Amino acid sequence: MSIIKKTVLAIAACITLMPSLSAKDYPAADFGARADGRTLNTAAIQAAIDFASANGGGRVVLTPGMYLCGSIYL
């Protein structure tokens, strides 16, 4: 494989991987969500989603457990 092909492949790989490397995790617990199966977490989860969206995206992470939640908007 020529050096040009290797360089092009390396650049393409970097561009493809960049969004996943820069994605940030936002734990729902940081916004008040509780995995106890009794607490209504709709507002906390929605706040985490809205915050992630306002800050360039990322993932809202829910730790294992039971979350009571109503309708949320993505």
C-alpha positions in Angstrom: 0.0 0.0 0.0 1.4 3.4 -1.0 2.2 6.1 1.6 -0.6 8.3 0.1 -3.2 5.5 0.6 -2.0 5.0 4.1 -2.2 8.7 4.9 -5.7 9.0 3.4 -6.9 6.0 5.4 -5.4 7.4 8.6 -7.1 10.8 8.1 -10.4 9.1 7.3 -10.1 7.0 10.5 -9.4 10.1 12.6 -12.4 12.0 11.2 -14.7 9.0 11.7 -13.6 8.5 15.3 -13.5 12.1 16.4 -17.2 12.5 17.3 -17.2 9.4 19.5 -14.0 10.5 21.2 -15.4 13.9 22.1 -18.8 12.7 23.3 -19.3 13.4 27.0 -21.3 11.4 29.5 -23.8 13.2 31.7 -24.9 11.0 34.7 -28.6 11.5 35.4 -27.8 11.2 39.1 -25.9 14.5 38.8 -29.3 16.1 37.9 -31.1 14.4 40.8 -32.3 11.1 39.3 -32.6 8.3 41.7 -32.8 4.6 40.8 -35.0 3.6 43.7 -38.2 2.7 41.8 -40.2 5.2 43.9 -38.9 8.7 42.9 -40.4 10.4 39.9 -37.4 11.2 37.8 -39.0 12.8 34.8 -37.7 16.3 35.5 -34.2 15.2 36.4 -33.8 13.0 33.3 -35.3 15.8 31.1 -32.8 18.3 32.7 -29.9 16.0 31.9 -31.1 15.6 28.3 -31.6 19.3 27.8 -28.2 20.1 29.4 -26.4 17.6 27.2 -28.1 19.1 24.1 -27.2 22.6 25.0 -23.6 21.7 25.6 -22.9 20.0 22.2 -24.4 16.6 22.8 -23.3 13.5 24.6 -24.9 10.7 26.5 -27.2 10.8 29.5 -26.2 7.8 31.6 -28.5 6.0 33.9 -26.9 3.7 36.5 -28.5 0.3 37.0 -31.7 0.4 38.9 -35.4 1.1 38.5 -36.4 4.6 37.3 -39.9 5.9 37.5 -40.3 8.4 34.6 -43.0 10.0 32.6 -42.8 11.4 29.1 -39.5 13.0 28.1 -38.6 14.9 24.9 -35.6 14.2 22.8 
